[in-house]
Amino acid sequence: MSDKKMKATAYWKENVKYLFLLLTIWFLVSYGAGILFKDALNTIKIGGFKLGFWFAQQGSIYVFVILIFVYVRLMNKLDKKYGYD
């Protein structure tokens, strides 16, 4: 296998690892906090709203937007690491 192909394979594996990690975080926040753990979170209130409700309606969207910025930062570092910048 050529050096270029090995580099591309390593790049893709690391990219998929980042995707899996970030999507897992988003799943835990959106499905976990908004549905599975909502009863426990509803004992806490933010701005007059129950925390479980807040995560289901707005929190998961905020986390998703933050994860987009995290992904961009990780990919910029990954591009520099493998010389694709």
Phi, psi and omega in degrees: 000136182287160181298322180295319181289322178296320178296317180294321178294317178296320178300313182295319179299317179292323177298314180296323177299316178296316179300314180298316180297312182292321178291328175295317177299315181296320178298315181297322180287313185284309182278316182294302183287326183278335185235303186291316185255017185296324181296317178292320181287336181290351175284346179254139180242140175233120179058030180087356180251146177293141186296323177298317177297317181299315179297320180293325185268320187230324187301318181293330177290317177299316180297320179299316179296318177297319179295330175298314179294322177297317179298317179299316179296315179297319181290325176297317177295319180295320178299317179293321181299319182261005176077028179257013182278000000 
